[in-house]
Amino acid sequence: MAQTIELNDFQQNLLAAPEELDVFAGGGRGGGKSYGLALLALRHCEQYGDRARVLYIRKSYAGLRDFELVTRELFGMVYGTEARYNGTEHIWKLPNGGYIELGQLETHGDYAKYQGRSFTLLLIDEAGQYAQPDLLDIMRSNLRGSKEIPIRVVIAANPGGPGHHWIAKRYVFQAGPWKPFNEDKSKRTWIYAPSTFDKNQFIDREQYRNQLESACPSDPELLRAWMYGDWAVNRGAYFASVLDEHRNAVDPWTAMPEQWDTWLAHDFGSSAPSVTYIMAQSPGDFHEGKFYPRGSIVLVDELAAVQRDNLNKGLNWTAATTAEAITELCLQWGVPAKGVADDACFAKAGYSSGSIAEEFARKQVYFTPAKKADRITGWNLMRRLMGDAGKPDVPGLYISRACTYFWDTLPYLARDQKRVEDLDSTGPDHGADACRYGLMKIKHAMSINLGYATQG
């Protein structure tokens, strides 16, 4: 005999949402989102029988295991042993003829297994693991069905992942919870459906709270995002506690001050973005109405070869093309085309062309390897300088508002979920890397407390 299925308030509201609306389920952890997706799949198959074709997507096969357990429990309650699951192909076949596939999608190469196939309901779980939306957008082309079946996309994510920025921009800050809004990219009407663990009566809420608190004891921003599903508190993500637009952002300069040390910081890319900063270090000086304590670093201007609709994709510039653009930027500011770049630029690419750095040198752009040390050392230096910006007697890091790629990306970069002291490298971190390289150039010339040394 089938058992009674109990729902929390979020799951009831999720099922009550009109089927013609797409849904973003974007709350904190433990709110019951995955169970809600399984309920939607179950209902869809009950309504449309053998015409129902459901695809559930996660980034990795390992990520499918939790949802597989959820479906085994739910479908076992409803159908007993009549529902059949093929664990090799990750496919459910229900007694009513409904078809549910649990699929993996990490790269564009993975999309090949879905190309040309048709589904009537697309469920995407943990969408925050995708740093950019382009791969998920492609999946909409697989939604096809008869006029009697409303095709639909339902996306679930927690705040704080690599995809935090694009998800929040698309789905969270468009309208209030459960209020329909039009989303430009998909040309569909969506609703934002938040959930939190404290409204989920089916878990031990006190124990779960303790687990969340112990998982991020020194990161109150991430804790608030996980506990309350607050997408606004994660504005700074990895740099949340130190980056403040009011302290760190400065208006674009009109001229380079005299007596300041200057250098370039470069992160090379072709299919990925290429980012170059002109960096300047203050001797302890006023410039254009603002005082910069001795040792302060300013990102004066930026050259970012990046697709504006995808901040993780480059313009496929060659080293020669990039060098020409860097030369022009340096001429505008009257600074030497010299600085530091990622160590990978110095690897020999072939006997004929040499390294990327040698290609730059042939265009009179000269780089030396950045003193990268380890990533964590660089991030700690960067965070310390960001946090000290605005103080009158210690150096800080200041970024011109002309550095648009920096401001479009760095405030939203997430922590690495497996190594929380590091930055998640799947996001658009190219500007952050370039800045880190530039700061590591001066690290060994600064005192332990980042005090009063100039560039070495």
C-alpha positions as CSV (number, residue, x, y, z in Angstrom):
1,M,0.0,0.0,0.0
2,A,1.3,3.4,-0.9
3,Q,2.3,5.6,2.0
4,T,1.3,9.2,2.6
5,I,3.8,11.7,1.3
6,E,4.4,14.6,3.7
7,L,5.6,18.0,2.5
8,N,7.1,21.0,4.1
9,D,5.8,24.5,3.2
10,F,8.4,25.1,0.5
11,Q,7.5,21.9,-1.2
12,Q,3.8,22.6,-1.1
13,N,4.4,26.0,-2.6
14,L,6.7,24.6,-5.2
15,L,4.0,22.1,-6.4
16,A,1.4,24.8,-6.3
17,A,3.3,27.0,-8.8
18,P,1.7,27.0,-12.2
19,E,3.3,24.6,-14.6
20,E,3.8,27.2,-17.3
21,L,6.2,29.0,-15.1
22,D,9.9,28.1,-14.9
23,V,11.3,28.0,-11.3
24,F,14.5,29.0,-9.6
25,A,14.6,27.2,-6.2
26,G,17.3,29.2,-4.5
27,G,17.3,29.0,-0.8
28,G,19.8,28.0,1.9
29,R,21.0,24.5,2.6
30,G,18.7,21.9,4.0
31,G,15.4,23.4,2.8
32,G,14.3,20.3,0.9
33,K,15.0,21.4,-2.6
34,S,16.2,18.1,-4.0
35,Y,13.1,16.3,-2.6
36,G,11.0,19.0,-4.2
37,L,12.6,18.3,-7.6
38,A,11.8,14.6,-7.2
39,L,8.2,15.5,-6.4
40,L,8.0,17.6,-9.5
41,A,9.3,14.7,-11.6
42,L,6.9,12.3,-10.0
43,R,3.9,14.6,-10.6
44,H,4.9,15.3,-14.2
45,C,5.1,11.6,-15.0
46,E,1.7,10.9,-13.3
47,Q,0.1,13.7,-15.3
48,Y,1.5,12.9,-18.8
49,G,2.4,9.2,-18.6
50,D,4.4,7.8,-21.4
51,R,4.7,11.3,-23.0
52,A,6.7,12.5,-20.0
53,R,10.4,12.6,-20.4
54,V,12.3,14.1,-17.5
55,L,16.0,14.9,-17.3
56,Y,17.7,15.7,-14.0
57,I,21.2,17.2,-14.3
58,R,24.1,17.5,-12.0
59,K,27.7,18.5,-12.8
60,S,29.2,15.2,-11.8
61,Y,28.1,11.6,-11.6
62,A,29.1,11.6,-7.9
63,G,26.6,14.4,-7.4
64,L,23.8,12.1,-8.7
65,R,24.1,9.7,-5.9
66,D,22.2,11.7,-3.3
67,F,19.3,12.4,-5.7
68,E,19.3,8.7,-6.7
69,L,18.7,7.8,-3.0
70,V,15.9,10.5,-2.8
71,T,14.1,9.0,-5.8
72,R,14.5,5.4,-4.6
73,E,12.8,6.4,-1.3
74,L,10.1,8.5,-2.9
75,F,9.3,6.1,-5.8
76,G,9.4,3.1,-3.5
77,M,6.8,4.8,-1.3
78,V,4.5,5.4,-4.3
79,Y,5.1,2.4,-6.6
80,G,6.7,-0.3,-4.4
81,T,8.7,-2.5,-6.7
82,E,6.9,-1.6,-9.9
83,A,9.2,1.4,-10.6
84,R,12.3,0.1,-12.4
85,Y,15.7,1.8,-12.1
86,N,18.7,1.0,-14.3
87,G,21.7,2.0,-12.2
88,T,24.1,1.7,-15.2
89,E,22.2,4.1,-17.4
90,H,20.7,6.1,-14.5
91,I,17.2,5.8,-15.9
92,W,13.8,5.4,-14.1
93,K,10.9,3.8,-15.9
94,L,7.7,4.2,-14.0
95,P,4.5,2.0,-14.2
96,N,2.6,4.9,-15.9
97,G,5.2,4.9,-18.7
98,G,7.1,8.0,-17.4
99,Y,10.8,8.3,-18.2
100,I,13.3,10.0,-15.8
101,E,17.0,10.2,-16.6
102,L,19.6,11.3,-14.1
103,G,22.4,12.9,-16.2
104,Q,25.8,14.4,-15.8
105,L,26.9,17.6,-17.5
106,E,30.2,19.3,-16.8
107,T,31.7,20.3,-20.2
108,H,30.5,21.0,-23.7
109,G,31.8,17.6,-24.7
110,D,29.3,16.1,-22.2
111,Y,26.5,17.8,-24.1
112,A,27.0,15.4,-27.0
113,K,25.1,12.7,-25.3
114,Y,22.0,14.9,-25.1
115,Q,22.2,16.6,-28.5
116,G,19.1,15.9,-30.6
117,R,17.2,14.3,-27.8
118,S,13.9,15.6,-26.4
119,F,12.7,16.2,-22.9
120,T,9.6,17.7,-21.4
121,L,10.9,18.7,-18.0
122,L,14.5,19.7,-17.2
123,L,15.6,19.7,-13.6
124,I,19.0,21.2,-12.8
125,D,20.3,20.7,-9.3
126,E,23.2,22.5,-7.6
127,A,23.4,25.0,-10.5
128,G,25.7,27.2,-8.4
129,Q,28.6,24.8,-9.3
130,Y,28.5,26.1,-12.9
131,A,30.7,29.3,-13.0
132,Q,28.9,30.4,-16.2
133,P,25.4,29.7,-17.5
134,D,26.2,29.0,-21.1
135,L,26.2,25.2,-20.8
136,L,22.9,25.1,-19.0
137,D,21.4,27.5,-21.5
138,I,22.2,25.1,-24.3
139,M,20.1,22.5,-22.6
140,R,16.9,24.5,-23.3
141,S,17.2,23.4,-26.9
142,N,16.3,19.8,-25.7
143,L,12.9,20.9,-24.4
144,R,10.3,19.7,-26.9
145,G,6.8,18.2,-26.4
146,S,3.2,18.2,-27.7
147,K,1.0,21.3,-27.1
148,E,-0.7,19.5,-24.3
149,I,2.5,19.2,-22.2
150,P,3.9,22.4,-20.8
151,I,7.7,22.2,-21.2
152,R,9.5,23.5,-18.2
153,V,12.9,24.2,-16.5
154,V,13.4,24.1,-12.8
155,I,16.8,25.1,-11.4
156,A,18.0,24.7,-7.8
157,A,21.1,26.2,-6.2
158,N,22.5,27.5,-2.9
159,P,24.2,30.9,-2.6
160,G,27.9,30.9,-2.3
161,G,29.1,28.8,-5.2
162,P,31.1,29.7,-8.3
163,G,27.9,30.6,-10.2
164,H,26.6,32.9,-7.4
165,H,26.9,36.1,-9.5
166,W,25.0,35.1,-12.7
167,I,22.3,33.2,-10.7
168,A,21.6,36.1,-8.4
169,K,21.6,38.6,-11.3
170,R,19.2,36.4,-13.4
171,Y,16.8,35.0,-10.8
172,V,17.1,36.5,-7.3
173,F,17.0,40.2,-7.7
174,Q,14.4,40.4,-10.4
175,A,11.3,40.2,-8.2
176,G,10.2,39.1,-4.7
177,P,9.8,35.5,-3.7
178,W,7.0,33.6,-5.6
179,K,6.3,36.6,-7.8
180,P,6.5,36.0,-11.6
181,F,9.0,37.9,-13.6
182,N,10.2,37.8,-17.2
183,E,13.8,36.6,-17.7
184,D,15.5,38.0,-20.8
185,K,17.8,35.2,-21.8
186,S,15.2,32.4,-21.9
187,K,12.3,34.7,-22.8
188,R,10.3,32.8,-20.2
189,T,8.4,33.7,-17.1
190,W,10.0,32.6,-13.8
191,I,9.4,32.6,-10.1
192,Y,12.1,32.7,-7.4
193,A,11.2,30.0,-4.8
194,P,13.4,30.3,-1.7
195,S,13.7,27.8,1.2
196,T,15.6,27.5,4.4
197,F,16.4,24.6,6.8
198,D,14.6,26.2,9.7
199,K,11.3,25.7,7.9
200,N,12.0,22.1,7.1
201,Q,10.4,20.0,9.8
202,F,11.7,16.8,8.4
203,I,15.3,17.3,9.5
204,D,16.9,17.7,13.0
205,R,17.1,21.5,12.7
206,E,19.2,22.1,15.8
207,Q,21.8,19.5,14.7
208,Y,21.9,20.9,11.2
209,R,22.4,24.4,12.5
210,N,25.4,23.1,14.5
211,Q,26.8,21.4,11.4
212,L,26.6,24.6,9.4
213,E,28.2,26.7,12.1
214,S,31.0,24.3,12.5
215,A,31.6,24.2,8.7
216,C,32.5,27.9,8.5
217,P,33.5,29.2,11.9
218,S,35.4,32.1,10.6
219,D,33.2,33.1,7.6
220,P,30.0,34.7,8.9
221,E,29.0,35.8,5.3
222,L,29.0,32.2,4.0
223,L,27.2,31.0,7.2
224,R,24.4,33.5,6.6
225,A,24.2,32.5,2.9
226,W,23.9,28.8,3.8
227,M,21.6,29.3,6.8
228,Y,19.2,31.9,5.4
229,G,19.6,31.6,1.7
230,D,20.6,35.2,1.6
231,W,22.1,36.0,-1.9
232,A,22.9,39.6,-1.0
233,V,25.3,38.8,1.9
234,N,27.6,37.0,-0.6
235,R,28.3,40.1,-2.6
236,G,32.0,39.7,-1.7
237,A,32.1,35.9,-1.5
238,Y,35.8,35.0,-0.9
239,F,36.7,38.6,-0.3
240,A,33.4,39.5,1.5
241,S,34.9,40.5,4.8
242,V,37.6,42.8,3.3
243,L,36.3,44.3,0.0
244,D,34.2,47.3,0.3
245,E,33.4,49.5,-2.7
246,H,33.3,52.6,-0.6
247,R,36.8,52.0,0.7
248,N,38.6,50.2,-2.1
249,A,37.1,51.9,-5.2
250,V,38.6,55.2,-6.5
251,D,37.5,57.3,-9.4
252,P,39.5,57.0,-12.6
253,W,42.7,59.0,-12.7
254,T,43.4,61.5,-15.3
255,A,47.2,61.3,-15.1
256,M,49.9,59.2,-13.6
257,P,51.6,60.9,-10.6
258,E,55.3,61.5,-10.5
259,Q,57.6,59.6,-8.1
260,W,55.3,56.6,-8.0
261,D,56.6,53.2,-8.9
262,T,54.6,51.5,-11.7
263,W,54.5,48.0,-13.2
264,L,52.3,45.7,-15.2
265,A,50.5,42.6,-13.8
266,H,49.4,40.2,-16.4
267,D,47.4,36.9,-16.6
268,F,47.6,35.5,-20.1
269,G,44.7,33.9,-21.9
270,S,43.4,33.3,-25.4
271,S,40.2,31.2,-25.2
272,A,40.2,32.3,-21.6
273,P,40.3,36.0,-20.7
274,S,43.6,37.9,-20.8
275,V,43.8,40.6,-18.1
276,T,46.5,43.2,-17.6
277,Y,46.7,45.9,-14.9
278,I,48.8,49.0,-14.6
279,M,49.7,49.0,-10.9
280,A,51.2,52.0,-9.0
281,Q,52.7,52.2,-5.5
282,S,52.4,55.3,-3.5
283,P,55.5,56.9,-1.8
284,G,53.0,58.5,0.7
285,D,51.3,61.1,-1.4
286,F,48.2,62.9,-2.3
287,H,46.9,62.4,-5.9
288,E,43.8,64.0,-7.4
289,G,42.4,64.9,-4.0
290,K,43.0,61.6,-2.2
291,F,45.9,60.6,0.2
292,Y,47.4,57.2,-0.3
293,P,49.6,56.0,2.6
294,R,53.1,55.0,1.7
295,G,53.2,51.5,0.2
296,S,49.6,51.6,-1.0
297,I,48.9,49.9,-4.3
298,V,46.5,51.3,-6.9
299,L,45.1,49.3,-9.9
300,V,45.1,52.3,-12.2
301,D,43.8,50.9,-15.4
302,E,42.9,47.6,-17.0
303,L,43.1,45.8,-20.3
304,A,40.7,42.8,-20.4
305,A,40.3,40.8,-23.5
306,V,37.0,39.1,-22.5
307,Q,33.6,38.5,-24.0
308,R,31.2,40.8,-22.3
309,D,28.4,38.3,-22.2
310,N,30.6,35.6,-20.7
311,L,33.2,36.8,-18.2
312,N,35.0,33.5,-18.3
313,K,35.7,33.5,-22.1
314,G,38.5,35.4,-23.9
315,L,38.6,37.0,-27.4
316,N,41.1,34.5,-28.8
317,W,43.8,37.1,-29.0
318,T,47.4,36.0,-29.8
319,A,50.3,37.1,-27.7
320,A,51.2,39.6,-30.4
321,T,47.8,41.1,-30.5
322,T,47.7,41.4,-26.7
323,A,51.2,42.9,-26.7
324,E,50.1,45.6,-29.1
325,A,47.1,46.5,-27.0
326,I,49.3,46.6,-23.8
327,T,51.8,48.9,-25.6
328,E,49.0,51.3,-26.5
329,L,47.7,51.3,-22.9
330,C,51.2,52.0,-21.6
331,L,51.7,54.9,-24.0
332,Q,48.4,56.4,-22.8
333,W,49.7,56.5,-19.3
334,G,53.3,57.2,-20.0
335,V,54.6,54.1,-18.2
336,P,57.1,51.4,-19.2
337,A,55.7,48.2,-20.7
338,K,57.3,46.1,-18.0
339,G,56.0,43.9,-15.2
340,V,55.2,40.5,-14.0
341,A,53.2,37.6,-15.5
342,D,52.1,34.1,-14.7
343,D,54.9,31.6,-14.6
344,A,53.2,29.7,-17.4
345,C,54.0,32.5,-19.8
346,F,57.7,31.4,-19.6
347,A,57.2,27.8,-20.6
348,K,58.7,27.0,-24.0
349,A,55.8,26.6,-26.4
350,G,58.0,25.3,-29.3
351,Y,61.4,25.8,-30.8
352,S,60.2,28.2,-33.4
353,S,58.0,30.5,-31.4
354,G,59.6,30.1,-27.9
355,S,57.6,31.1,-24.9
356,I,54.7,33.5,-24.7
357,A,56.9,35.8,-22.7
358,E,59.4,35.8,-25.6
359,E,56.6,36.6,-28.0
360,F,55.8,39.6,-25.8
361,A,59.4,40.7,-25.7
362,R,59.6,40.8,-29.5
363,K,56.8,43.4,-29.3
364,Q,58.8,45.3,-26.6
365,V,56.6,44.2,-23.7
366,Y,58.8,42.7,-21.0
367,F,57.6,40.4,-18.3
368,T,59.4,38.5,-15.5
369,P,57.9,35.6,-13.6
370,A,55.6,36.7,-10.7
371,K,56.9,35.6,-7.3
372,K,53.7,33.5,-6.9
373,A,54.7,31.5,-3.9
374,D,51.6,29.5,-3.2
375,R,48.1,30.8,-4.0
376,I,47.0,31.1,-0.3
377,T,50.0,33.4,0.4
378,G,49.0,35.7,-2.5
379,W,45.3,35.7,-1.5
380,N,46.2,36.5,2.1
381,L,48.3,39.5,1.0
382,M,45.6,40.7,-1.2
383,R,42.9,40.4,1.5
384,R,45.1,42.2,4.0
385,L,45.7,45.1,1.7
386,M,42.0,45.3,0.8
387,G,41.1,45.3,4.5
388,D,43.5,48.1,5.3
389,A,42.3,50.4,2.5
390,G,41.1,53.7,3.9
391,K,43.3,53.6,7.0
392,P,45.4,56.7,7.3
393,D,48.7,55.2,8.4
394,V,49.0,51.8,6.7
395,P,49.1,50.8,3.0
396,G,46.0,49.5,1.3
397,L,44.8,48.2,-2.0
398,Y,42.7,50.6,-4.2
399,I,41.1,49.8,-7.5
400,S,40.0,52.3,-10.1
401,R,36.4,52.2,-11.3
402,A,37.9,52.1,-14.7
403,C,38.9,48.5,-14.0
404,T,35.5,47.2,-15.0
405,Y,36.4,43.5,-15.3
406,F,37.8,43.6,-11.8
407,W,34.5,45.0,-10.4
408,D,32.4,42.7,-12.6
409,T,34.1,39.6,-11.3
410,L,36.1,39.8,-8.1
411,P,33.3,40.8,-5.7
412,Y,31.5,37.6,-6.6
413,L,34.2,35.0,-6.7
414,A,33.5,32.0,-4.4
415,R,35.5,30.0,-2.0
416,D,36.7,26.6,-3.0
417,Q,34.3,24.2,-1.3
418,K,37.0,21.6,-0.7
419,R,39.7,24.1,0.4
420,V,37.9,27.0,2.0
421,E,41.0,29.1,2.4
422,D,41.5,29.1,-1.3
423,L,39.5,30.7,-4.2
424,D,37.4,28.5,-6.5
425,S,39.3,28.6,-9.7
426,T,36.4,27.6,-11.9
427,G,35.0,31.1,-11.7
428,P,36.1,34.1,-13.7
429,D,39.2,34.6,-11.5
430,H,41.6,36.0,-14.2
431,G,41.5,39.6,-12.9
432,A,42.0,38.3,-9.4
433,D,45.0,36.3,-10.5
434,A,46.6,39.2,-12.3
435,C,46.2,41.4,-9.2
436,R,47.7,38.6,-7.1
437,Y,50.7,38.3,-9.4
438,G,51.3,42.1,-9.2
439,L,51.1,42.1,-5.4
440,M,53.5,39.2,-5.1
441,K,56.1,41.3,-6.9
442,I,56.3,43.6,-3.9
443,K,55.7,41.1,-1.1
444,H,59.4,40.5,-0.3
445,A,60.0,44.3,-0.2
446,M,57.3,44.9,2.4
447,S,57.7,44.5,6.2
448,I,55.9,41.8,8.0
449,N,53.0,44.1,8.9
450,L,52.8,45.4,5.3
451,G,54.3,48.6,6.7
452,Y,56.3,51.2,4.9
453,A,58.5,49.7,2.2
454,T,58.5,50.6,-1.5
455,Q,58.7,48.3,-4.4
456,G,61.8,46.1,-4.7
